[in-house]
Amino acid sequence: MASETSGSGRQSRGGSQSAASGNTEELQAQIETLKEDLAAIGATLAELVKTGVREGRSKVEQAADDYKRKGAEQADEALKEARAYGEALEEKIVQNPFAAVLVALGLGFLAGLISRR
């Protein structure tokens, strides 16, 4: 009877080894699946980052173009105003040359005083 028990014990150990071997293979397959899934997730994240960078770059370039255009418009407007001011000043000088000479002398005198110090 003792031999029967030890014989059946061997059979159950053999069955356990077979089951363990099957579990190991199943675990290996799951590990491989996880590795593939992680690789796919990494590729997806990389693509999302690239897309985000492209979109960000596009937005920055668009904003830069807008600022450049607005700056050019403001520079043109300032130039027009400066020309209009210069023309108005020239007209005042033609209308009142004596006052213009006195103002120029006064400004020259002040500039001389300031440069001495």
MOGIBEL-V173520 format. One record per residue. SS is DSSP state (helix for helix, strand for strand, loop for the rest). OMEGA is omega as a letter, one per 30 degrees, with the letter a starting at -180 (* if undefined). BURIAL is 1 if it has 16 or more other C-alpha atoms within 10 Angstrom, else 0. Layout:
ss=SS omega=OMEGA burial=BURIAL
ss=SS omega=OMEGA burial=BURIAL
//
This chain:
ss=loop omega=l burial=0
ss=helix omega=l burial=0
ss=helix omega=l burial=0
ss=helix omega=a burial=0
ss=helix omega=a burial=0
ss=helix omega=l burial=0
ss=helix omega=l burial=0
ss=helix omega=l burial=0
ss=helix omega=l burial=0
ss=helix omega=l burial=0
ss=helix omega=a burial=0
ss=helix omega=l burial=0
ss=helix omega=l burial=0
ss=helix omega=l burial=0
ss=helix omega=l burial=0
ss=helix omega=l burial=0
ss=helix omega=l burial=0
ss=helix omega=l burial=0
ss=helix omega=l burial=0
ss=helix omega=l burial=0
ss=helix omega=l burial=0
ss=helix omega=l burial=0
ss=helix omega=l burial=0
ss=helix omega=l burial=0
ss=helix omega=l burial=0
ss=helix omega=l burial=0
ss=helix omega=l burial=0
ss=helix omega=l burial=0
ss=helix omega=l burial=0
ss=helix omega=l burial=0
ss=helix omega=l burial=0
ss=helix omega=l burial=0
ss=helix omega=l burial=0
ss=helix omega=l burial=0
ss=helix omega=l burial=0
ss=helix omega=l burial=0
ss=helix omega=l burial=0
ss=helix omega=l burial=0
ss=helix omega=l burial=0
ss=helix omega=l burial=0
ss=helix omega=l burial=0
ss=helix omega=l burial=0
ss=helix omega=l burial=0
ss=helix omega=l burial=0
ss=helix omega=l burial=0
ss=helix omega=l burial=0
ss=helix omega=l burial=0
ss=helix omega=l burial=0
ss=helix omega=l burial=0
ss=helix omega=l burial=0
ss=helix omega=l burial=0
ss=helix omega=l burial=0
ss=helix omega=l burial=0
ss=helix omega=a burial=0
ss=helix omega=l burial=0
ss=helix omega=l burial=0
ss=helix omega=l burial=0
ss=helix omega=l burial=0
ss=helix omega=l burial=0
ss=helix omega=l burial=0
ss=helix omega=l burial=0
ss=helix omega=l burial=0
ss=helix omega=l burial=0
ss=helix omega=l burial=0
ss=helix omega=l burial=0
ss=helix omega=l burial=0
ss=helix omega=l burial=0
ss=helix omega=l burial=0
ss=helix omega=l burial=0
ss=helix omega=l burial=0
ss=helix omega=l burial=0
ss=helix omega=l burial=0
ss=helix omega=a burial=0
ss=helix omega=l burial=0
ss=helix omega=l burial=0
ss=helix omega=l burial=0
ss=helix omega=l burial=0
ss=helix omega=l burial=0
ss=helix omega=l burial=0
ss=helix omega=l burial=0
ss=helix omega=l burial=0
ss=helix omega=l burial=0
ss=helix omega=l burial=0
ss=helix omega=l burial=0
ss=helix omega=l burial=0
ss=helix omega=l burial=0
ss=helix omega=l burial=0
ss=helix omega=l burial=0
ss=helix omega=l burial=0
ss=helix omega=l burial=0
ss=helix omega=l burial=0
ss=helix omega=l burial=0
ss=helix omega=l burial=0
ss=helix omega=a burial=0
ss=helix omega=a burial=0
ss=loop omega=a burial=0
ss=helix omega=a burial=0
ss=helix omega=l burial=0
ss=helix omega=l burial=0
ss=helix omega=l burial=1
ss=helix omega=l burial=0
ss=helix omega=l burial=0
ss=helix omega=l burial=0
ss=helix omega=l burial=0
ss=helix omega=l burial=0
ss=helix omega=l burial=0
ss=helix omega=l burial=0
ss=helix omega=l burial=0
ss=helix omega=l burial=0
ss=helix omega=l burial=0
ss=helix omega=l burial=0
ss=helix omega=l burial=0
ss=helix omega=a burial=0
ss=helix omega=a burial=0
ss=helix omega=l burial=0
ss=helix omega=a burial=0
ss=loop omega=* burial=0
//
